C-alpha cells in the first residue's frame, strides 16, 4: 500500500489526513486556506511520494497551489 494524503473540508476546517503504508492516519486541521497551504508546504518535494486524494470542493485550489511551486 502506498502513502496517501487526503485533503478535504470537515466542519468548516481544512484537513490534511496523512495515511501511511500501514494504513495509520494522522489528521491535521487548518482554520484558513493559508494554513492549509503552509501544511502542504511542509511536505516540500516529498509530496510526490504521496498519492493525493483531494475533495472535489478543493481540487482546483490545491492543484493550482501545487502547480505554482507551492508559493
Jmol script that loads the backbone (N, CA, C; Angstrom):
load data "model"
ATOM      1  N   UNK A   1       0.838  -1.185   0.000  1.00  0.00           N
ATOM      2  CA  UNK A   1       0.000   0.000   0.000  1.00  0.00           C
ATOM      3  C   UNK A   1       0.883   1.249   0.000  1.00  0.00           C
ATOM      4  N   UNK A   2       0.477   2.235  -0.755  1.00  0.00           N
ATOM      5  CA  UNK A   2       1.263   3.469  -0.832  1.00  0.00           C
ATOM      6  C   UNK A   2       0.786   4.488   0.197  1.00  0.00           C
ATOM      7  N   UNK A   3       1.611   5.492   0.380  1.00  0.00           N
ATOM      8  CA  UNK A   3       1.253   6.572   1.290  1.00  0.00           C
ATOM      9  C   UNK A   3       0.262   7.493   0.588  1.00  0.00           C
ATOM     10  N   UNK A   4      -0.670   8.053   1.353  1.00  0.00           N
ATOM     11  CA  UNK A   4      -1.726   8.861   0.766  1.00  0.00           C
ATOM     12  C   UNK A   4      -1.943  10.127   1.590  1.00  0.00           C
ATOM     13  N   UNK A   5      -2.250  11.216   0.908  1.00  0.00           N
ATOM     14  CA  UNK A   5      -2.702  12.441   1.553  1.00  0.00           C
ATOM     15  C   UNK A   5      -4.129  12.701   1.100  1.00  0.00           C
ATOM     16  N   UNK A   6      -5.038  12.737   2.061  1.00  0.00           N
ATOM     17  CA  UNK A   6      -6.415  13.102   1.761  1.00  0.00           C
ATOM     18  C   UNK A   6      -6.584  14.557   2.192  1.00  0.00           C
ATOM     19  N   UNK A   7      -7.112  15.373   1.299  1.00  0.00           N
ATOM     20  CA  UNK A   7      -7.277  16.796   1.571  1.00  0.00           C
ATOM     21  C   UNK A   7      -8.744  17.135   1.354  1.00  0.00           C
ATOM     22  N   UNK A   8      -9.374  17.681   2.396  1.00  0.00           N
ATOM     23  CA  UNK A   8     -10.811  17.948   2.331  1.00  0.00           C
ATOM     24  C   UNK A   8     -11.204  18.940   3.416  1.00  0.00           C
ATOM     25  N   UNK A   9     -12.489  19.294   3.441  1.00  0.00           N
ATOM     26  CA  UNK A   9     -13.011  20.158   4.495  1.00  0.00           C
ATOM     27  C   UNK A   9     -13.925  19.341   5.391  1.00  0.00           C
ATOM     28  N   UNK A  10     -13.825  19.624   6.687  1.00  0.00           N
ATOM     29  CA  UNK A  10     -14.653  18.941   7.673  1.00  0.00           C
ATOM     30  C   UNK A  10     -15.051  19.959   8.732  1.00  0.00           C
ATOM     31  N   UNK A  11     -16.335  20.121   8.938  1.00  0.00           N
ATOM     32  CA  UNK A  11     -16.849  21.090   9.921  1.00  0.00           C
ATOM     33  C   UNK A  11     -16.276  22.485   9.708  1.00  0.00           C
ATOM     34  N   UNK A  12     -16.140  22.893   8.434  1.00  0.00           N
ATOM     35  CA  UNK A  12     -15.664  24.236   8.107  1.00  0.00           C
ATOM     36  C   UNK A  12     -14.160  24.413   8.172  1.00  0.00           C
ATOM     37  N   UNK A  13     -13.426  23.365   8.525  1.00  0.00           N
ATOM     38  CA  UNK A  13     -11.970  23.445   8.597  1.00  0.00           C
ATOM     39  C   UNK A  13     -11.345  22.621   7.473  1.00  0.00           C
ATOM     40  N   UNK A  14     -10.160  23.037   7.069  1.00  0.00           N
ATOM     41  CA  UNK A  14      -9.391  22.295   6.073  1.00  0.00           C
ATOM     42  C   UNK A  14      -8.653  21.167   6.782  1.00  0.00           C
ATOM     43  N   UNK A  15      -8.579  20.009   6.129  1.00  0.00           N
ATOM     44  CA  UNK A  15      -7.951  18.842   6.745  1.00  0.00           C
ATOM     45  C   UNK A  15      -6.934  18.229   5.778  1.00  0.00           C
ATOM     46  N   UNK A  16      -5.759  17.916   6.303  1.00  0.00           N
ATOM     47  CA  UNK A  16      -4.805  17.057   5.602  1.00  0.00           C
ATOM     48  C   UNK A  16      -4.720  15.788   6.441  1.00  0.00           C
ATOM     49  N   UNK A  17      -5.144  14.685   5.837  1.00  0.00           N
ATOM     50  CA  UNK A  17      -5.085  13.396   6.514  1.00  0.00           C
ATOM     51  C   UNK A  17      -3.984  12.577   5.839  1.00  0.00           C
ATOM     52  N   UNK A  18      -2.952  12.302   6.596  1.00  0.00           N
ATOM     53  CA  UNK A  18      -1.806  11.534   6.076  1.00  0.00           C
ATOM     54  C   UNK A  18      -2.005  10.074   6.468  1.00  0.00           C
ATOM     55  N   UNK A  19      -2.022   9.200   5.460  1.00  0.00           N
ATOM     56  CA  UNK A  19      -2.210   7.774   5.698  1.00  0.00           C
ATOM     57  C   UNK A  19      -0.941   7.058   5.240  1.00  0.00           C
ATOM     58  N   UNK A  20      -0.277   6.383   6.176  1.00  0.00           N
ATOM     59  CA  UNK A  20       0.987   5.731   5.818  1.00  0.00           C
ATOM     60  C   UNK A  20       0.744   4.354   5.225  1.00  0.00           C
ATOM     61  N   UNK A  21       1.832   3.685   4.873  1.00  0.00           N
ATOM     62  CA  UNK A  21       1.732   2.391   4.211  1.00  0.00           C
ATOM     63  C   UNK A  21       1.133   1.303   5.100  1.00  0.00           C
ATOM     64  N   UNK A  22       1.022   1.570   6.396  1.00  0.00           N
ATOM     65  CA  UNK A  22       0.409   0.620   7.331  1.00  0.00           C
ATOM     66  C   UNK A  22      -1.046   0.974   7.626  1.00  0.00           C
ATOM     67  N   UNK A  23      -1.578   1.903   6.842  1.00  0.00           N
ATOM     68  CA  UNK A  23      -2.966   2.366   6.961  1.00  0.00           C
ATOM     69  C   UNK A  23      -3.232   3.105   8.275  1.00  0.00           C
ATOM     70  N   UNK A  24      -2.197   3.701   8.853  1.00  0.00           N
ATOM     71  CA  UNK A  24      -2.340   4.518  10.061  1.00  0.00           C
ATOM     72  C   UNK A  24      -2.491   5.970   9.621  1.00  0.00           C
ATOM     73  N   UNK A  25      -3.497   6.653  10.156  1.00  0.00           N
ATOM     74  CA  UNK A  25      -3.789   8.015   9.705  1.00  0.00           C
ATOM     75  C   UNK A  25      -3.541   9.044  10.805  1.00  0.00           C
ATOM     76  N   UNK A  26      -3.061  10.201  10.372  1.00  0.00           N
ATOM     77  CA  UNK A  26      -2.907  11.363  11.246  1.00  0.00           C
ATOM     78  C   UNK A  26      -3.582  12.529  10.543  1.00  0.00           C
ATOM     79  N   UNK A  27      -4.483  13.203  11.260  1.00  0.00           N
ATOM     80  CA  UNK A  27      -5.189  14.351  10.690  1.00  0.00           C
ATOM     81  C   UNK A  27      -4.614  15.645  11.249  1.00  0.00           C
ATOM     82  N   UNK A  28      -4.438  16.610  10.365  1.00  0.00           N
ATOM     83  CA  UNK A  28      -4.067  17.971  10.778  1.00  0.00           C
ATOM     84  C   UNK A  28      -5.163  18.898  10.290  1.00  0.00           C
ATOM     85  N   UNK A  29      -5.631  19.772  11.158  1.00  0.00           N
ATOM     86  CA  UNK A  29      -6.716  20.686  10.849  1.00  0.00           C
ATOM     87  C   UNK A  29      -6.188  22.108  10.703  1.00  0.00           C
ATOM     88  N   UNK A  30      -6.761  22.848   9.748  1.00  0.00           N
ATOM     89  CA  UNK A  30      -6.354  24.225   9.482  1.00  0.00           C
ATOM     90  C   UNK A  30      -7.605  25.080   9.368  1.00  0.00           C
ATOM     91  N   UNK A  31      -7.598  26.225  10.040  1.00  0.00           N
ATOM     92  CA  UNK A  31      -8.755  27.117  10.032  1.00  0.00           C
ATOM     93  C   UNK A  31      -8.858  27.882   8.724  1.00  0.00           C
ATOM     94  N   UNK A  32      -7.711  28.231   8.135  1.00  0.00           N
ATOM     95  CA  UNK A  32      -7.711  29.057   6.922  1.00  0.00           C
ATOM     96  C   UNK A  32      -7.074  28.319   5.746  1.00  0.00           C
ATOM     97  N   UNK A  33      -7.361  28.814   4.560  1.00  0.00           N
ATOM     98  CA  UNK A  33      -6.746  28.259   3.350  1.00  0.00           C
ATOM     99  C   UNK A  33      -5.240  28.465   3.380  1.00  0.00           C
ATOM    100  N   UNK A  34      -4.796  29.612   3.880  1.00  0.00           N
ATOM    101  CA  UNK A  34      -3.347  29.854   4.000  1.00  0.00           C
ATOM    102  C   UNK A  34      -2.702  28.827   4.926  1.00  0.00           C
ATOM    103  N   UNK A  35      -3.402  28.472   5.994  1.00  0.00           N
ATOM    104  CA  UNK A  35      -2.897  27.444   6.894  1.00  0.00           C
ATOM    105  C   UNK A  35      -2.754  26.107   6.177  1.00  0.00           C
ATOM    106  N   UNK A  36      -3.751  25.777   5.356  1.00  0.00           N
ATOM    107  CA  UNK A  36      -3.693  24.559   4.556  1.00  0.00           C
ATOM    108  C   UNK A  36      -2.464  24.575   3.650  1.00  0.00           C
ATOM    109  N   UNK A  37      -2.233  25.702   2.987  1.00  0.00           N
ATOM    110  CA  UNK A  37      -1.082  25.819   2.098  1.00  0.00           C
ATOM    111  C   UNK A  37       0.222  25.657   2.867  1.00  0.00           C
ATOM    112  N   UNK A  38       0.313  26.225   4.059  1.00  0.00           N
ATOM    113  CA  UNK A  38       1.517  26.061   4.886  1.00  0.00           C
ATOM    114  C   UNK A  38       1.708  24.586   5.248  1.00  0.00           C
ATOM    115  N   UNK A  39       0.599  23.906   5.534  1.00  0.00           N
ATOM    116  CA  UNK A  39       0.669  22.484   5.841  1.00  0.00           C
ATOM    117  C   UNK A  39       1.183  21.681   4.662  1.00  0.00           C
ATOM    118  N   UNK A  40       0.739  22.033   3.464  1.00  0.00           N
ATOM    119  CA  UNK A  40       1.211  21.345   2.261  1.00  0.00           C
ATOM    120  C   UNK A  40       2.677  21.660   1.985  1.00  0.00           C
ATOM    121  N   UNK A  41       3.081  22.910   2.226  1.00  0.00           N
ATOM    122  CA  UNK A  41       4.482  23.301   2.015  1.00  0.00           C
ATOM    123  C   UNK A  41       5.427  22.477   2.887  1.00  0.00           C
ATOM    124  N   UNK A  42       4.952  22.069   4.052  1.00  0.00           N
ATOM    125  CA  UNK A  42       5.798  21.298   4.973  1.00  0.00           C
ATOM    126  C   UNK A  42       6.275  19.987   4.345  1.00  0.00           C
ATOM    127  N   UNK A  43       5.535  19.479   3.365  1.00  0.00           N
ATOM    128  CA  UNK A  43       5.948  18.241   2.694  1.00  0.00           C
ATOM    129  C   UNK A  43       7.034  18.493   1.661  1.00  0.00           C
ATOM    130  N   UNK A  44       7.171  19.727   1.208  1.00  0.00           N
ATOM    131  CA  UNK A  44       8.196  20.071   0.229  1.00  0.00           C
ATOM    132  C   UNK A  44       8.143  19.169  -0.990  1.00  0.00           C
ATOM    133  N   UNK A  45       9.303  18.820  -1.513  1.00  0.00           N
ATOM    134  CA  UNK A  45       9.342  17.969  -2.705  1.00  0.00           C
ATOM    135  C   UNK A  45       8.921  16.536  -2.374  1.00  0.00           C
ATOM    136  N   UNK A  46       8.888  16.186  -1.102  1.00  0.00           N
ATOM    137  CA  UNK A  46       8.463  14.852  -0.684  1.00  0.00           C
ATOM    138  C   UNK A  46       6.994  14.584  -0.943  1.00  0.00           C
ATOM    139  N   UNK A  47       6.247  15.618  -1.284  1.00  0.00           N
ATOM    140  CA  UNK A  47       4.822  15.435  -1.549  1.00  0.00           C
ATOM    141  C   UNK A  47       4.602  14.495  -2.732  1.00  0.00           C
ATOM    142  N   UNK A  48       5.603  14.387  -3.605  1.00  0.00           N
ATOM    143  CA  UNK A  48       5.482  13.492  -4.763  1.00  0.00           C
ATOM    144  C   UNK A  48       5.491  12.022  -4.345  1.00  0.00           C
ATOM    145  N   UNK A  49       5.865  11.728  -3.103  1.00  0.00           N
ATOM    146  CA  UNK A  49       5.859  10.351  -2.602  1.00  0.00           C
ATOM    147  C   UNK A  49       4.460   9.893  -2.192  1.00  0.00           C
ATOM    148  N   UNK A  50       3.493  10.802  -2.224  1.00  0.00           N
ATOM    149  CA  UNK A  50       2.152  10.505  -1.762  1.00  0.00           C
ATOM    150  C   UNK A  50       1.152  10.464  -2.910  1.00  0.00           C
ATOM    151  N   UNK A  51       0.182   9.583  -2.782  1.00  0.00           N
ATOM    152  CA  UNK A  51      -0.978   9.597  -3.665  1.00  0.00           C
ATOM    153  C   UNK A  51      -1.909  10.668  -3.092  1.00  0.00           C
ATOM    154  N   UNK A  52      -2.348  11.612  -3.926  1.00  0.00           N
ATOM    155  CA  UNK A  52      -3.222  12.677  -3.451  1.00  0.00           C
ATOM    156  C   UNK A  52      -4.677  12.313  -3.685  1.00  0.00           C
ATOM    157  N   UNK A  53      -5.483  12.498  -2.661  1.00  0.00           N
ATOM    158  CA  UNK A  53      -6.923  12.284  -2.746  1.00  0.00           C
ATOM    159  C   UNK A  53      -7.562  13.588  -2.270  1.00  0.00           C
ATOM    160  N   UNK A  54      -7.899  14.444  -3.229  1.00  0.00           N
ATOM    161  CA  UNK A  54      -8.386  15.790  -2.910  1.00  0.00           C
ATOM    162  C   UNK A  54      -9.883  15.849  -3.189  1.00  0.00           C
ATOM    163  N   UNK A  55     -10.635  16.410  -2.256  1.00  0.00           N
ATOM    164  CA  UNK A  55     -12.080  16.517  -2.452  1.00  0.00           C
ATOM    165  C   UNK A  55     -12.385  17.384  -3.666  1.00  0.00           C
ATOM    166  N   UNK A  56     -13.523  17.132  -4.270  1.00  0.00           N
ATOM    167  CA  UNK A  56     -13.939  17.903  -5.445  1.00  0.00           C
ATOM    168  C   UNK A  56     -13.991  19.394  -5.119  1.00  0.00           C
ATOM    169  N   UNK A  57     -14.436  19.718  -3.916  1.00  0.00           N
ATOM    170  CA  UNK A  57     -14.564  21.109  -3.464  1.00  0.00           C
ATOM    171  C   UNK A  57     -13.229  21.845  -3.472  1.00  0.00           C
ATOM    172  N   UNK A  58     -12.140  21.145  -3.152  1.00  0.00           N
ATOM    173  CA  UNK A  58     -10.823  21.782  -3.025  1.00  0.00           C
ATOM    174  C   UNK A  58      -9.878  21.465  -4.168  1.00  0.00           C
ATOM    175  N   UNK A  59     -10.289  20.611  -5.092  1.00  0.00           N
ATOM    176  CA  UNK A  59      -9.409  20.128  -6.154  1.00  0.00           C
ATOM    177  C   UNK A  59      -8.691  21.273  -6.877  1.00  0.00           C
ATOM    178  N   UNK A  60      -9.435  22.218  -7.441  1.00  0.00           N
ATOM    179  CA  UNK A  60      -8.827  23.291  -8.235  1.00  0.00           C
ATOM    180  C   UNK A  60      -7.867  24.126  -7.387  1.00  0.00           C
ATOM    181  N   UNK A  61      -8.249  24.444  -6.167  1.00  0.00           N
ATOM    182  CA  UNK A  61      -7.419  25.260  -5.284  1.00  0.00           C
ATOM    183  C   UNK A  61      -6.090  24.576  -4.981  1.00  0.00           C
ATOM    184  N   UNK A  62      -6.146  23.304  -4.620  1.00  0.00           N
ATOM    185  CA  UNK A  62      -4.940  22.568  -4.244  1.00  0.00           C
ATOM    186  C   UNK A  62      -4.043  22.335  -5.456  1.00  0.00           C
ATOM    187  N   UNK A  63      -4.625  21.940  -6.580  1.00  0.00           N
ATOM    188  CA  UNK A  63      -3.821  21.664  -7.772  1.00  0.00           C
ATOM    189  C   UNK A  63      -3.146  22.937  -8.273  1.00  0.00           C
ATOM    190  N   UNK A  64      -3.860  24.053  -8.262  1.00  0.00           N
ATOM    191  CA  UNK A  64      -3.246  25.326  -8.665  1.00  0.00           C
ATOM    192  C   UNK A  64      -2.079  25.677  -7.750  1.00  0.00           C
ATOM    193  N   UNK A  65      -2.257  25.485  -6.461  1.00  0.00           N
ATOM    194  CA  UNK A  65      -1.201  25.763  -5.496  1.00  0.00           C
ATOM    195  C   UNK A  65       0.030  24.893  -5.778  1.00  0.00           C
ATOM    196  N   UNK A  66      -0.192  23.592  -5.995  1.00  0.00           N
ATOM    197  CA  UNK A  66       0.927  22.687  -6.243  1.00  0.00           C
ATOM    198  C   UNK A  66       1.600  22.976  -7.581  1.00  0.00           C
ATOM    199  N   UNK A  67       0.818  23.300  -8.585  1.00  0.00           N
ATOM    200  CA  UNK A  67       1.376  23.588  -9.924  1.00  0.00           C
ATOM    201  C   UNK A  67       2.167  24.892  -9.946  1.00  0.00           C
ATOM    202  N   UNK A  68       1.883  25.786  -9.030  1.00  0.00           N
ATOM    203  CA  UNK A  68       2.602  27.059  -8.963  1.00  0.00           C
ATOM    204  C   UNK A  68       3.800  26.979  -8.024  1.00  0.00           C
ATOM    205  N   UNK A  69       4.286  25.787  -7.790  1.00  0.00           N
ATOM    206  CA  UNK A  69       5.507  25.617  -6.994  1.00  0.00           C
ATOM    207  C   UNK A  69       5.307  25.834  -5.526  1.00  0.00           C
ATOM    208  N   UNK A  70       4.093  25.698  -5.020  1.00  0.00           N
ATOM    209  CA  UNK A  70       3.759  25.845  -3.596  1.00  0.00           C
ATOM    210  C   UNK A  70       4.196  27.202  -3.055  1.00  0.00           C
ATOM    211  N   UNK A  71       3.980  28.236  -3.836  1.00  0.00           N
ATOM    212  CA  UNK A  71       4.370  29.596  -3.409  1.00  0.00           C
ATOM    213  C   UNK A  71       3.147  30.385  -3.030  1.00  0.00           C
TER     214      UNK A  71
END
end "model"
wireframe off; spacefill off
backbone 0.3
color backbone group
